[in-house]
Amino acid sequence: MRTRWIAILAVFALVVVACDGDDAELSTDSTIVTGPGGTDAASEATSTTTGGSDGTSPPGTLAGEAVSGYEVVEEIENDNGVEQHIVIPNGAYTDVDLENFVIDLIEQNPDLYGAEIFDDVLAAGAFLVVEADRTDEETALLERHHFVTLTGRDRIDFHGPFAEFPGGAIGS
């Protein structure tokens, strides 16, 4: 029993030492993209705030919202399965919200092989135009409203306002 208490105290001491320090700072920042006519992120989003241990660091805020619905505007069948072009409502989404949406799509659609996610139907139409033939307006639409590409049921790549986020295997 005494050995057990010593082990517990040793672990506790390690935790205290690891957490003690002036340079330790915890913050979570996420980019929120709200399209025109989007909902008010403050009214529908969840927030988590953490600040630095010194109390002087500004807290970071993580806010977003789940994708509330979608419309399949194009479906292309190929040898691997189905590729869908999907339009979601305007919203204050984060990269995590979009990845969760894609994971749900995969679970609900066993034939889904790929997907392109937009928040504007005109951008979904512009995506169908061969890249070399796109007008400046179509290119601008895609830069603002093309969010995600799903490839092979297991790879996600971010575009447009989410292009700063790394793509990769889903769930990693």
DOZAVO-421878 format. One line per field, with one value per residue: residue number from 0; residue in one letter; x, y, z of N, C-alpha, C, O in turn. Coordinates in nm, 2 decimals. Each point is the difference from the previous one (the first is absolute). Layout:
// residues N
seq	c(NUM, ...)
type	c(a, ...)
n_xx	c(X, ...)
n_yy	c(Y, ...)
n_zz	c(Z, ...)
ca_xx	c(X, ...)
ca_yy	c(Y, ...)
ca_zz	c(Z, ...)
c_xx	c(X, ...)
c_yy	c(Y, ...)
c_zz	c(Z, ...)
o_xx	c(X, ...)
o_yy	c(Y, ...)
o_zz	c(Z, ...)
***
This chain:
// residues 172
seq	c(0, 1, 2, 3, 4, 5, 6, 7, 8, 9, 10, 11, 12, 13, 14, 15, 16, 17, 18, 19, 20, 21, 22, 23, 24, 25, 26, 27, 28, 29, 30, 31, 32, 33, 34, 35, 36, 37, 38, 39, 40, 41, 42, 43, 44, 45, 46, 47, 48, 49, 50, 51, 52, 53, 54, 55, 56, 57, 58, 59, 60, 61, 62, 63, 64, 65, 66, 67, 68, 69, 70, 71, 72, 73, 74, 75, 76, 77, 78, 79, 80, 81, 82, 83, 84, 85, 86, 87, 88, 89, 90, 91, 92, 93, 94, 95, 96, 97, 98, 99, 100, 101, 102, 103, 104, 105, 106, 107, 108, 109, 110, 111, 112, 113, 114, 115, 116, 117, 118, 119, 120, 121, 122, 123, 124, 125, 126, 127, 128, 129, 130, 131, 132, 133, 134, 135, 136, 137, 138, 139, 140, 141, 142, 143, 144, 145, 146, 147, 148, 149, 150, 151, 152, 153, 154, 155, 156, 157, 158, 159, 160, 161, 162, 163, 164, 165, 166, 167, 168, 169, 170, 171)
type	c(m, r, t, r, w, i, a, i, l, a, v, f, a, l, v, v, v, a, c, d, g, d, d, a, e, l, s, t, d, s, t, i, v, t, g, p, g, g, t, d, a, a, s, e, a, t, s, t, t, t, g, g, s, d, g, t, s, p, p, g, t, l, a, g, e, a, v, s, g, y, e, v, v, e, e, i, e, n, d, n, g, v, e, q, h, i, v, i, p, n, g, a, y, t, d, v, d, l, e, n, f, v, i, d, l, i, e, q, n, p, d, l, y, g, a, e, i, f, d, d, v, l, a, a, g, a, f, l, v, v, e, a, d, r, t, d, e, e, t, a, l, l, e, r, h, h, f, v, t, l, t, g, r, d, r, i, d, f, h, g, p, f, a, e, f, p, g, g, a, i, g, s)
n_xx	c(0.08, 0.14, 0.03, -0.16, 0.01, 0.13, -0.09, -0.14, 0.10, 0.06, -0.15, -0.07, 0.13, -0.03, -0.17, 0.03, 0.12, -0.11, -0.11, 0.16, -0.12, 0.20, 0.15, -0.04, -0.01, -0.17, 0.05, -0.20, 0.13, -0.17, 0.06, -0.05, -0.11, 0.03, -0.14, 0.03, -0.03, 0.22, 0.03, -0.17, 0.19, -0.02, -0.10, 0.15, 0.10, 0.13, -0.03, 0.19, -0.03, 0.16, 0.05, 0.09, 0.18, 0.08, -0.13, 0.21, 0.02, 0.06, -0.20, 0.03, -0.02, -0.11, 0.03, -0.20, 0.03, -0.16, 0.11, -0.08, 0.16, -0.15, 0.14, -0.13, 0.20, 0.13, -0.09, 0.19, -0.12, 0.07, 0.18, 0.06, -0.11, -0.05, -0.04, 0.05, -0.17, 0.16, -0.23, 0.18, -0.12, -0.11, 0.22, -0.07, 0.03, -0.02, 0.21, 0.01, -0.05, 0.16, 0.16, -0.04, 0.03, 0.20, 0.08, -0.07, 0.11, 0.19, 0.00, -0.02, 0.22, -0.14, -0.18, -0.05, 0.00, -0.19, 0.16, -0.19, 0.16, -0.22, 0.07, 0.08, -0.21, -0.02, 0.00, -0.20, -0.14, 0.02, -0.10, -0.22, 0.01, -0.01, 0.13, 0.05, -0.16, 0.13, -0.21, 0.03, -0.15, 0.03, 0.13, -0.08, -0.11, 0.11, 0.07, -0.17, 0.00, 0.20, -0.16, -0.16, 0.20, -0.18, 0.17, -0.11, -0.16, 0.18, -0.09, 0.13, -0.15, 0.17, -0.21, 0.08, -0.22, -0.05, 0.00, -0.09, -0.21, 0.11, 0.10, -0.17, 0.16, -0.15, -0.06, 0.07)
n_yy	c(-0.12, -0.10, -0.22, -0.12, -0.03, -0.17, -0.21, -0.07, -0.07, -0.22, -0.16, -0.06, -0.14, -0.21, -0.10, -0.07, -0.19, -0.20, -0.05, -0.11, 0.19, 0.09, -0.17, -0.08, -0.11, 0.06, -0.11, 0.09, -0.06, 0.14, -0.12, 0.21, -0.18, 0.22, -0.17, 0.04, 0.17, 0.04, -0.21, 0.05, 0.07, 0.22, 0.05, 0.00, 0.19, -0.16, 0.03, 0.03, 0.02, 0.06, -0.02, 0.20, -0.13, 0.09, -0.13, -0.05, -0.22, 0.08, 0.06, -0.22, 0.06, -0.14, 0.06, -0.05, -0.10, -0.08, -0.17, 0.21, 0.06, -0.13, 0.10, -0.18, 0.11, -0.12, -0.10, -0.03, -0.08, -0.11, -0.01, 0.21, 0.10, 0.06, 0.10, 0.06, 0.07, 0.06, 0.00, 0.12, -0.07, 0.18, 0.03, -0.03, -0.02, -0.20, 0.05, 0.10, 0.22, 0.14, 0.06, 0.15, 0.21, 0.08, 0.08, 0.20, 0.18, 0.05, 0.12, 0.22, 0.05, -0.17, 0.11, 0.07, 0.10, 0.09, 0.15, 0.08, 0.09, 0.01, 0.21, -0.11, 0.06, 0.22, 0.01, -0.03, 0.18, 0.15, -0.08, 0.05, 0.21, -0.05, -0.14, -0.16, -0.15, -0.08, 0.03, 0.21, 0.05, -0.08, 0.11, 0.18, -0.04, -0.05, 0.18, 0.06, -0.08, 0.05, -0.15, -0.12, -0.08, -0.09, -0.07, -0.08, 0.16, 0.05, 0.07, 0.09, 0.09, 0.10, 0.08, 0.09, 0.03, -0.17, 0.15, 0.15, -0.05, -0.07, -0.03, -0.11, -0.12, -0.12, 0.21, 0.08)
n_zz	c(0.00, 0.15, -0.04, 0.09, 0.23, 0.05, -0.02, 0.16, 0.19, -0.01, 0.03, 0.21, 0.11, -0.05, 0.10, 0.21, 0.03, -0.02, 0.19, 0.11, 0.00, 0.01, -0.03, 0.20, -0.19, 0.13, -0.19, 0.02, -0.16, -0.01, -0.18, 0.04, -0.07, -0.03, -0.04, -0.21, 0.13, 0.02, 0.06, 0.13, -0.08, -0.01, -0.19, -0.16, 0.04, -0.07, 0.22, -0.12, 0.22, -0.15, 0.22, -0.05, -0.02, -0.19, -0.14, -0.06, 0.05, -0.20, 0.09, 0.04, -0.21, 0.14, -0.22, 0.07, -0.20, 0.14, -0.11, -0.06, -0.14, -0.10, -0.13, -0.03, -0.02, 0.13, -0.19, 0.11, -0.18, 0.18, -0.12, 0.01, -0.17, 0.21, -0.19, 0.21, -0.13, 0.15, 0.01, 0.06, 0.17, -0.08, -0.01, 0.21, -0.22, 0.10, 0.04, 0.20, 0.01, -0.07, 0.14, 0.15, -0.07, -0.01, 0.19, 0.06, -0.09, 0.09, 0.19, -0.05, -0.03, 0.04, -0.08, 0.21, -0.20, -0.09, 0.07, -0.08, 0.12, -0.02, -0.05, -0.18, 0.00, 0.07, 0.22, 0.10, 0.00, 0.16, 0.18, -0.03, 0.09, -0.22, 0.12, -0.14, 0.06, 0.17, 0.06, -0.09, -0.15, -0.21, -0.14, -0.10, -0.19, -0.19, -0.11, -0.13, -0.21, -0.09, 0.06, -0.11, 0.06, -0.09, 0.12, -0.18, -0.02, -0.14, -0.19, 0.17, -0.15, 0.10, 0.01, -0.20, 0.05, -0.13, -0.17, 0.13, -0.06, 0.18, -0.20, -0.08, 0.10, -0.12, 0.08, -0.19)
ca_xx	c(-0.08, 0.08, 0.06, -0.10, -0.01, 0.12, -0.02, -0.10, 0.06, 0.10, -0.08, -0.05, 0.12, 0.04, -0.10, 0.02, 0.12, -0.02, -0.09, 0.05, 0.10, -0.05, -0.01, -0.11, -0.12, -0.09, -0.10, -0.05, -0.05, -0.06, -0.05, -0.14, -0.03, -0.14, -0.03, -0.10, -0.13, 0.02, -0.06, 0.08, 0.09, -0.01, -0.13, -0.01, 0.13, 0.05, 0.13, 0.09, 0.10, 0.11, 0.10, 0.13, 0.01, 0.04, -0.11, 0.01, -0.02, -0.15, -0.05, -0.04, -0.14, -0.03, -0.14, -0.04, -0.13, -0.02, -0.07, -0.14, -0.07, 0.08, -0.07, 0.09, -0.04, 0.06, 0.05, 0.08, 0.04, 0.12, 0.04, 0.03, -0.12, -0.07, 0.05, -0.10, 0.02, -0.09, -0.01, -0.04, -0.05, 0.10, 0.01, 0.13, 0.06, 0.15, 0.05, -0.05, -0.14, 0.00, 0.05, -0.10, -0.11, 0.05, 0.00, -0.14, -0.04, 0.06, -0.07, -0.13, 0.00, 0.10, 0.05, 0.07, 0.14, 0.06, -0.10, 0.04, -0.09, -0.02, -0.11, -0.07, -0.04, 0.07, 0.14, 0.00, 0.00, 0.13, 0.09, -0.02, 0.06, 0.14, 0.07, 0.06, -0.11, -0.07, 0.01, 0.05, -0.11, -0.01, 0.12, -0.02, -0.11, 0.06, 0.09, -0.08, -0.11, 0.04, 0.05, 0.06, 0.00, 0.02, 0.05, 0.02, -0.06, 0.08, 0.09, -0.07, 0.08, -0.08, 0.01, -0.06, 0.03, 0.06, 0.12, 0.11, 0.00, 0.06, -0.09, 0.06, -0.09, -0.11, 0.01, 0.14)
ca_yy	c(0.12, 0.12, 0.02, 0.06, 0.14, 0.06, 0.01, 0.10, 0.13, 0.03, 0.05, 0.14, 0.09, 0.02, 0.08, 0.14, 0.05, 0.02, 0.11, 0.13, 0.07, 0.13, 0.01, -0.08, 0.08, -0.08, 0.08, -0.07, 0.09, -0.06, 0.10, -0.01, 0.06, 0.02, 0.05, 0.10, -0.05, -0.11, 0.02, 0.06, -0.10, 0.01, -0.06, -0.14, -0.06, -0.03, 0.06, -0.05, 0.10, -0.03, 0.11, -0.04, -0.02, 0.12, 0.09, 0.12, -0.03, 0.01, -0.13, -0.04, -0.04, -0.10, 0.02, -0.06, -0.06, -0.12, 0.02, -0.04, -0.07, 0.01, -0.04, -0.06, 0.07, -0.07, -0.13, -0.06, -0.14, -0.05, -0.13, 0.00, 0.03, 0.12, 0.13, 0.09, 0.14, 0.03, 0.14, 0.01, 0.13, 0.09, -0.02, 0.03, -0.13, -0.02, -0.12, -0.12, -0.01, -0.06, -0.14, -0.08, -0.01, -0.09, -0.13, -0.04, -0.04, -0.13, -0.10, -0.01, -0.03, -0.10, 0.01, 0.13, -0.01, 0.13, 0.11, 0.14, 0.07, 0.14, 0.06, 0.08, -0.08, 0.05, -0.05, -0.14, 0.00, 0.05, -0.11, -0.09, 0.06, -0.03, 0.11, 0.09, 0.07, 0.08, 0.15, 0.05, -0.01, -0.14, -0.02, 0.07, -0.07, -0.12, 0.04, 0.04, -0.10, -0.15, -0.02, -0.13, -0.11, -0.13, -0.09, -0.14, -0.03, 0.01, 0.12, 0.12, 0.11, 0.12, 0.09, 0.13, 0.06, -0.10, -0.05, 0.00, -0.12, -0.11, -0.11, -0.13, -0.11, 0.04, -0.04, 0.01)
ca_zz	c(0.00, 0.00, -0.13, -0.08, 0.03, -0.05, -0.15, -0.02, 0.03, -0.11, -0.12, 0.03, -0.01, -0.14, -0.06, 0.05, -0.06, -0.14, -0.02, 0.06, -0.08, -0.04, -0.14, -0.05, -0.05, -0.08, -0.07, -0.11, -0.09, -0.12, -0.10, -0.03, -0.13, -0.01, -0.13, -0.01, 0.05, 0.09, 0.13, 0.10, 0.06, 0.14, 0.04, -0.03, 0.02, 0.13, 0.01, 0.11, 0.01, 0.09, -0.01, 0.05, 0.14, 0.07, 0.01, -0.09, -0.14, -0.04, -0.02, -0.14, -0.01, -0.10, -0.02, -0.12, 0.00, -0.08, -0.12, 0.04, -0.11, -0.13, -0.13, -0.10, -0.12, -0.11, 0.04, -0.11, 0.03, -0.07, 0.03, 0.14, 0.08, -0.03, 0.04, 0.01, 0.02, 0.11, 0.05, 0.14, 0.03, 0.06, 0.15, 0.06, 0.02, 0.02, -0.07, 0.08, -0.04, -0.14, 0.00, 0.06, -0.10, -0.10, 0.07, 0.00, -0.14, -0.03, 0.07, -0.06, -0.15, -0.03, -0.13, -0.02, -0.02, 0.00, 0.01, 0.00, 0.09, -0.03, 0.07, -0.09, -0.11, -0.12, 0.01, -0.04, -0.15, -0.05, 0.01, -0.11, -0.12, -0.01, 0.07, -0.10, -0.06, 0.10, 0.00, 0.13, 0.10, 0.04, 0.09, 0.12, 0.07, 0.06, 0.11, 0.12, 0.04, -0.01, 0.14, 0.03, -0.09, 0.05, -0.10, 0.04, 0.13, 0.12, -0.01, -0.01, -0.03, 0.02, -0.10, 0.02, 0.12, 0.09, -0.06, 0.09, 0.09, -0.07, -0.03, 0.03, 0.03, 0.09, 0.14, 0.05)
c_xx	c(0.09, 0.07, -0.10, -0.01, 0.12, -0.01, -0.09, 0.06, 0.11, -0.06, -0.05, 0.11, 0.04, -0.10, 0.02, 0.12, -0.02, -0.09, 0.05, 0.10, -0.06, -0.03, -0.11, -0.12, -0.09, -0.10, -0.05, -0.07, -0.05, -0.06, -0.15, -0.03, -0.15, -0.03, -0.10, -0.14, 0.01, -0.06, 0.10, 0.07, -0.02, -0.13, 0.00, 0.13, 0.03, 0.14, 0.07, 0.11, 0.10, 0.10, 0.13, 0.00, 0.04, -0.11, 0.01, -0.02, -0.15, -0.05, -0.03, -0.14, -0.02, -0.15, -0.03, -0.15, -0.01, -0.07, -0.14, -0.07, 0.09, -0.09, 0.11, -0.05, 0.06, 0.05, 0.06, 0.04, 0.12, 0.03, 0.02, -0.12, -0.06, 0.08, -0.12, 0.05, -0.11, 0.00, -0.05, -0.05, 0.12, 0.01, 0.14, 0.07, 0.15, 0.04, -0.05, -0.14, -0.01, 0.05, -0.10, -0.12, 0.04, 0.00, -0.15, -0.05, 0.05, -0.08, -0.14, -0.01, 0.11, 0.06, 0.08, 0.15, 0.07, -0.11, 0.07, -0.10, 0.01, -0.10, -0.07, -0.02, 0.07, 0.15, 0.00, -0.01, 0.13, 0.11, 0.00, 0.07, 0.15, 0.08, 0.05, -0.11, -0.07, 0.02, 0.06, -0.11, -0.02, 0.11, -0.02, -0.11, 0.07, 0.10, -0.08, -0.09, 0.03, 0.08, 0.09, -0.01, 0.03, 0.04, 0.02, -0.05, 0.09, 0.10, -0.09, 0.10, -0.09, 0.04, -0.05, 0.03, 0.06, 0.13, 0.12, 0.01, 0.06, -0.10, 0.07, -0.10, -0.11, 0.02, 0.14, 0.03)
c_yy	c(0.13, 0.03, 0.06, 0.15, 0.08, 0.02, 0.11, 0.14, 0.03, 0.05, 0.14, 0.10, 0.03, 0.09, 0.15, 0.06, 0.03, 0.12, 0.14, 0.06, 0.13, 0.01, -0.09, 0.08, -0.10, 0.09, -0.08, 0.11, -0.07, 0.11, -0.03, 0.07, 0.01, 0.06, 0.11, -0.06, -0.11, 0.03, 0.06, -0.10, 0.00, -0.07, -0.15, -0.08, -0.04, 0.07, -0.06, 0.11, -0.05, 0.11, -0.06, -0.01, 0.13, 0.10, 0.12, -0.03, 0.01, -0.15, -0.03, -0.04, -0.10, 0.01, -0.07, -0.05, -0.12, 0.04, -0.05, -0.07, 0.02, -0.04, -0.05, 0.07, -0.07, -0.14, -0.07, -0.14, -0.04, -0.14, -0.02, 0.02, 0.13, 0.12, 0.10, 0.14, 0.05, 0.14, 0.00, 0.14, 0.09, -0.01, 0.04, -0.13, 0.01, -0.12, -0.13, -0.02, -0.07, -0.14, -0.09, -0.02, -0.11, -0.14, -0.05, -0.04, -0.14, -0.11, -0.02, -0.06, -0.10, 0.00, 0.12, -0.02, 0.14, 0.11, 0.13, 0.07, 0.15, 0.06, 0.10, -0.09, 0.05, -0.05, -0.14, -0.01, 0.04, -0.11, -0.10, 0.06, -0.04, 0.12, 0.10, 0.09, 0.09, 0.15, 0.04, -0.01, -0.14, -0.04, 0.06, -0.07, -0.13, 0.04, 0.04, -0.11, -0.15, -0.03, -0.13, -0.09, -0.13, -0.09, -0.14, -0.04, 0.02, 0.12, 0.13, 0.12, 0.13, 0.10, 0.14, 0.06, -0.09, -0.06, 0.00, -0.12, -0.12, -0.11, -0.13, -0.10, 0.05, -0.05, 0.01, 0.15)
c_zz	c(0.00, -0.13, -0.09, 0.02, -0.05, -0.15, -0.03, 0.02, -0.10, -0.12, 0.01, -0.01, -0.14, -0.07, 0.05, -0.06, -0.15, -0.02, 0.06, -0.09, -0.05, -0.15, -0.05, -0.03, -0.08, -0.07, -0.12, -0.09, -0.13, -0.08, -0.02, -0.13, 0.00, -0.13, 0.01, 0.05, 0.10, 0.14, 0.10, 0.08, 0.15, 0.06, -0.01, 0.03, 0.14, 0.01, 0.12, 0.01, 0.10, -0.01, 0.05, 0.15, 0.08, 0.01, -0.09, -0.15, -0.04, -0.02, -0.15, 0.01, -0.11, -0.02, -0.13, 0.01, -0.09, -0.13, 0.02, -0.11, -0.13, -0.11, -0.09, -0.14, -0.13, 0.06, -0.12, 0.04, -0.08, 0.05, 0.15, 0.09, -0.05, 0.05, 0.00, 0.01, 0.09, 0.03, 0.14, 0.03, 0.05, 0.15, 0.05, 0.03, 0.03, -0.08, 0.06, -0.04, -0.14, 0.00, 0.07, -0.09, -0.10, 0.06, 0.00, -0.14, -0.03, 0.07, -0.05, -0.14, -0.03, -0.14, -0.03, -0.01, 0.01, 0.02, -0.01, 0.08, -0.02, 0.10, -0.09, -0.13, -0.13, 0.00, -0.04, -0.15, -0.06, 0.00, -0.12, -0.13, 0.00, 0.05, -0.10, -0.06, 0.10, -0.02, 0.13, 0.11, 0.05, 0.10, 0.13, 0.09, 0.07, 0.11, 0.13, 0.05, -0.02, 0.13, 0.00, -0.12, 0.08, -0.11, 0.06, 0.13, 0.12, 0.00, -0.01, -0.03, 0.01, -0.11, 0.04, 0.14, 0.11, -0.05, 0.09, 0.09, -0.08, -0.03, 0.04, 0.03, 0.10, 0.14, 0.06, 0.03)
o_xx	c(-0.03, 0.01, 0.03, -0.01, -0.01, 0.04, 0.02, -0.02, 0.01, 0.04, 0.01, -0.02, 0.03, 0.04, -0.01, -0.01, 0.04, 0.01, -0.06, 0.10, -0.12, -0.08, -0.03, -0.04, 0.05, -0.06, 0.08, -0.08, 0.06, -0.05, -0.03, 0.04, -0.08, 0.05, -0.06, -0.04, -0.10, -0.04, 0.12, -0.06, 0.00, 0.00, -0.08, 0.01, -0.05, 0.07, -0.06, 0.06, -0.03, 0.02, 0.01, -0.08, -0.03, 0.01, -0.10, -0.02, -0.08, 0.08, -0.03, -0.05, 0.04, -0.08, 0.09, -0.07, 0.08, -0.08, -0.02, -0.11, 0.10, -0.10, 0.10, -0.11, -0.04, 0.06, -0.07, 0.07, 0.02, -0.07, -0.02, 0.00, 0.00, 0.05, -0.07, 0.10, -0.12, 0.11, -0.11, 0.04, 0.10, -0.10, 0.08, 0.02, 0.07, -0.08, -0.02, -0.04, -0.08, -0.06, -0.03, -0.06, -0.08, -0.04, -0.02, -0.07, -0.07, -0.03, -0.05, -0.11, 0.11, 0.11, 0.05, 0.06, 0.12, -0.12, 0.12, -0.12, 0.11, -0.08, -0.07, 0.09, 0.04, 0.06, 0.10, 0.06, 0.04, 0.09, 0.10, 0.02, 0.06, -0.02, 0.00, 0.03, -0.10, 0.11, 0.01, 0.03, -0.02, -0.01, 0.03, 0.01, -0.03, 0.00, 0.05, -0.04, -0.08, 0.11, 0.11, -0.10, 0.09, -0.06, 0.06, 0.05, -0.05, 0.08, -0.09, 0.11, -0.11, 0.11, -0.06, 0.12, 0.05, 0.06, 0.09, 0.10, -0.03, -0.09, 0.11, -0.12, 0.03, 0.04, 0.02, 0.11)
o_yy	c(0.09, 0.11, 0.09, 0.07, 0.11, 0.11, 0.08, 0.09, 0.12, 0.09, 0.08, 0.11, 0.11, 0.08, 0.09, 0.12, 0.11, 0.07, 0.10, -0.07, 0.01, 0.08, 0.00, 0.08, -0.06, 0.09, -0.07, 0.07, -0.10, 0.10, -0.11, 0.11, -0.10, 0.10, 0.02, -0.10, -0.06, 0.11, 0.01, -0.08, -0.10, -0.05, -0.06, -0.12, 0.06, 0.01, -0.04, 0.03, -0.05, 0.05, -0.11, 0.05, 0.01, 0.10, 0.07, 0.09, -0.04, -0.08, 0.10, -0.05, 0.03, -0.03, 0.00, 0.03, -0.01, 0.09, -0.12, -0.06, 0.06, -0.06, 0.06, -0.03, 0.02, 0.00, -0.01, -0.02, 0.04, -0.05, -0.11, -0.04, 0.02, 0.00, 0.01, 0.03, -0.01, 0.06, -0.06, 0.10, -0.05, -0.02, 0.03, -0.04, 0.10, -0.07, -0.10, -0.12, -0.09, -0.09, -0.11, -0.11, -0.08, -0.10, -0.12, -0.10, -0.08, -0.10, -0.11, -0.04, 0.04, -0.05, 0.02, -0.06, 0.01, -0.03, 0.02, -0.01, 0.06, -0.08, 0.09, -0.06, -0.09, -0.02, -0.05, -0.09, -0.05, -0.01, -0.06, -0.08, 0.01, 0.11, 0.12, 0.11, 0.07, 0.04, -0.08, -0.02, -0.02, -0.07, -0.06, -0.01, -0.02, -0.07, -0.02, -0.01, -0.08, 0.06, 0.01, 0.00, -0.01, 0.00, -0.02, -0.09, -0.01, 0.01, 0.01, 0.00, 0.00, 0.01, 0.01, 0.01, 0.04, -0.09, -0.07, -0.03, -0.01, -0.03, 0.00, 0.01, 0.07, -0.12, -0.03, 0.03)
o_zz	c(-0.07, -0.04, -0.08, -0.10, -0.04, -0.05, -0.09, -0.08, -0.04, -0.07, -0.09, -0.05, -0.03, -0.08, -0.09, -0.04, -0.05, -0.11, -0.03, -0.04, -0.03, -0.05, -0.12, 0.07, -0.09, 0.06, -0.06, 0.04, -0.04, 0.05, -0.03, -0.02, 0.01, -0.04, 0.10, -0.05, 0.03, 0.02, -0.03, 0.07, 0.07, 0.11, 0.07, -0.01, 0.09, -0.10, 0.10, -0.10, 0.11, -0.11, 0.05, 0.07, 0.12, 0.07, 0.00, -0.08, 0.08, -0.05, -0.08, 0.10, -0.11, 0.10, -0.09, 0.10, -0.10, 0.00, 0.03, 0.02, 0.00, 0.01, -0.03, -0.04, -0.11, 0.11, -0.10, 0.10, -0.11, 0.08, 0.06, 0.12, -0.12, 0.11, -0.09, 0.07, -0.03, 0.01, 0.03, -0.07, 0.05, 0.06, -0.08, 0.11, -0.04, -0.05, -0.07, -0.01, -0.02, -0.07, -0.05, -0.01, -0.04, -0.07, -0.02, -0.01, -0.06, -0.06, 0.00, -0.04, -0.03, -0.02, -0.11, 0.09, 0.05, -0.03, 0.03, -0.03, 0.00, 0.06, 0.04, -0.05, -0.08, -0.11, -0.06, -0.06, -0.10, -0.08, -0.03, -0.09, 0.11, -0.04, 0.02, -0.05, -0.04, -0.03, 0.10, 0.11, 0.12, 0.10, 0.11, 0.12, 0.12, 0.10, 0.11, 0.12, 0.04, 0.02, 0.06, -0.08, 0.07, -0.11, 0.11, 0.07, 0.12, 0.09, -0.09, 0.06, -0.04, -0.05, 0.11, 0.03, 0.10, 0.06, -0.02, 0.06, -0.12, 0.09, 0.06, -0.04, 0.09, 0.02, 0.11, 0.04)
***
